[in-house]
Amino acid sequence: MAKKNINYVKTVVIIAIGAALYGFGGLLSIPVFTNTYLKPAMAILGLFAALWGPVVGILVGFIGHCITDLVYGQIWFSWALGSAIVGGLMGLYPYITKKNLEQGVFGGKQVAIFTVMSLIANFVGYGISVVFDVIAYGEPFLKSLTQQQITTVSNTVVMGIIGSALMLLVAKKFSSSISLSEDSNV
């Protein structure tokens, strides 16, 4: 029973750290269109989701996005929901790759999978944001659609380059941990 409580505590801490890094990291962004930014912090969302799964991805995405929006003065729940969906979909990475990352594997095939997943996750997640923007906030459809398309492309590039670099570092860490534990069994 105590072991399960430790896992819950660990998960809450991981979510808190991920949300803070993603949320405050989101403040370091480059404007590219009306309320649309190139956000290197998307790599953090992709990393946390790919390492710890969909639940962590959803919560890091939603809470982190709300943190960024709070600092800017207004929470756009439609886009926070989009970030949650991106995190949830990216959280499927370990299931699709059979946990290659934990085995220290992150080569060309895994980069391609991670990048394609990023494209799909951003397109779907922020596509849902467009629907909510138009229905709930009365935003113009073409403006919201343009925001979604720019966001999808820029986030995919960021996650594909910076996110893949972070994933490679994590894979190397796992690989060196595996090597050390194998050496100790000799």
C-alpha positions in Angstrom: 0.0 0.0 0.0 2.8 2.4 0.9 4.4 1.9 -2.5 1.3 3.1 -4.3 1.3 6.3 -2.2 4.9 6.9 -3.2 4.0 6.6 -6.9 1.1 9.1 -6.5 3.4 11.5 -4.7 6.1 11.0 -7.4 3.5 11.6 -10.1 2.2 14.8 -8.5 5.8 16.1 -8.1 6.5 15.2 -11.8 3.3 17.1 -12.9 4.2 20.1 -10.7 7.7 20.3 -12.1 6.6 19.8 -15.7 3.8 22.3 -15.5 6.1 24.9 -13.9 8.8 24.4 -16.6 6.2 24.4 -19.4 4.2 27.3 -18.0 7.1 29.6 -17.1 9.1 28.4 -20.1 6.1 29.5 -22.2 7.0 33.1 -21.3 10.1 32.8 -23.4 8.4 32.9 -26.8 8.5 34.7 -30.1 5.3 36.2 -31.4 4.5 35.0 -34.9 0.8 36.0 -35.3 -2.1 37.4 -33.3 -1.8 35.7 -29.9 0.3 33.0 -31.5 3.9 32.3 -30.4 6.8 30.1 -31.2 7.3 28.4 -27.9 10.4 26.4 -27.2 8.7 25.1 -24.0 6.6 22.8 -26.2 9.7 20.5 -26.2 9.3 20.3 -22.4 5.6 19.2 -22.8 6.6 16.6 -25.4 9.4 15.3 -23.1 7.3 15.0 -20.0 4.5 13.4 -21.8 6.7 10.9 -23.7 8.5 10.0 -20.4 5.5 9.6 -18.1 2.5 9.0 -20.2 -0.8 10.6 -21.1 -2.1 11.5 -17.7 1.1 13.5 -16.9 1.0 15.0 -20.4 -2.6 16.1 -20.1 -2.0 17.8 -16.7 1.4 19.3 -17.6 -0.2 20.7 -20.8 -3.3 22.1 -19.2 -1.8 23.5 -15.9 1.4 24.8 -17.7 -0.7 26.6 -20.3 -2.9 28.1 -17.6 0.3 29.4 -15.8 1.5 31.1 -19.0 -1.9 32.6 -19.6 -2.2 33.8 -16.0 1.0 35.7 -16.3 -0.3 37.3 -19.5 -3.5 38.2 -17.7 -6.2 36.0 -19.2 -6.7 32.2 -19.4 -7.8 30.9 -22.8 -9.3 27.6 -21.6 -9.8 26.6 -25.3 -6.0 26.7 -25.9 -5.2 25.2 -22.4 -7.5 22.3 -23.5 -5.5 22.1 -26.7 -2.2 21.9 -24.8 -3.8 19.1 -22.6 -4.8 17.2 -25.7 -1.3 17.6 -27.2 0.2 16.3 -23.9 -2.2 13.4 -23.8 -1.5 12.3 -27.3 2.3 12.7 -26.9 1.9 10.6 -23.8 1.1 7.7 -26.1 4.8 7.7 -27.3 6.0 5.0 -24.9 3.2 2.7 -25.9 3.7 3.1 -29.6 7.5 2.6 -29.3 7.3 -0.2 -26.7 9.2 1.9 -24.3 12.3 2.2 -26.5 13.4 5.4 -24.6 13.6 3.5 -21.3 15.9 1.0 -23.0 18.2 3.8 -24.1 17.0 3.8 -27.7 16.2 7.0 -29.6 17.4 6.8 -33.2 16.1 8.0 -36.5 13.0 5.8 -36.4 12.1 7.2 -32.9 12.8 10.8 -34.0 10.4 10.3 -36.9 7.7 8.7 -34.7 8.1 11.5 -32.1 7.9 14.2 -34.8 4.9 12.7 -36.6 3.1 12.3 -33.3 3.9 15.9 -32.6 2.3 17.0 -35.9 -0.8 14.9 -35.3 -1.1 15.9 -31.6 -0.7 19.7 -32.4 -3.1 19.5 -35.3 -5.8 17.7 -33.3 -5.3 19.5 -30.0 -5.3 23.0 -31.3 -7.9 22.1 -33.9 -10.3 21.5 -31.0 -9.1 24.8 -29.6 -10.4 26.5 -32.8 -13.8 24.9 -32.4 -14.0 26.2 -28.8 -12.7 29.6 -29.8 -15.4 30.0 -32.4 -18.3 28.6 -30.3 -17.4 29.8 -26.8 -15.6 33.1 -27.5 -17.1 34.1 -30.8 -13.7 34.4 -32.4 -13.5 34.7 -36.2 -13.1 31.2 -37.7 -10.4 32.2 -40.2 -8.3 33.9 -37.6 -8.5 31.0 -35.2 -7.8 28.5 -38.1 -4.7 30.5 -39.1 -3.6 30.5 -35.4 -4.0 26.7 -35.3 -2.1 26.1 -38.5 0.8 28.4 -37.5 0.8 26.8 -34.0 0.8 23.3 -35.5 3.8 23.9 -37.8 5.9 25.9 -35.2 5.2 23.5 -32.4 6.0 20.5 -34.6 9.3 22.1 -35.6 10.2 22.9 -32.0 9.2 19.5 -30.7 11.0 17.8 -33.7 14.3 19.6 -33.1 14.5 20.6 -29.4 12.2 17.8 -28.2 14.2 15.2 -30.1 17.5 16.6 -28.7 16.1 16.3 -25.2 14.8 12.8 -25.8 18.2 11.8 -27.1 19.8 13.1 -23.9 17.3 11.1 -21.9 17.9 8.0 -24.0 21.7 8.4 -23.4 21.1 8.7 -19.7 19.0 5.5 -19.7 21.6 3.8 -21.8 24.4 4.6 -19.4 22.3 3.5 -16.5 21.6 0.2 -18.2 25.3 -0.2 -18.9 26.3 0.5 -15.3 23.8 -2.0 -14.0 24.9 -4.6 -16.5 28.6 -4.0 -15.5 27.7 -4.4 -11.8 26.3 -7.9 -12.5 29.6 -9.2 -13.9 
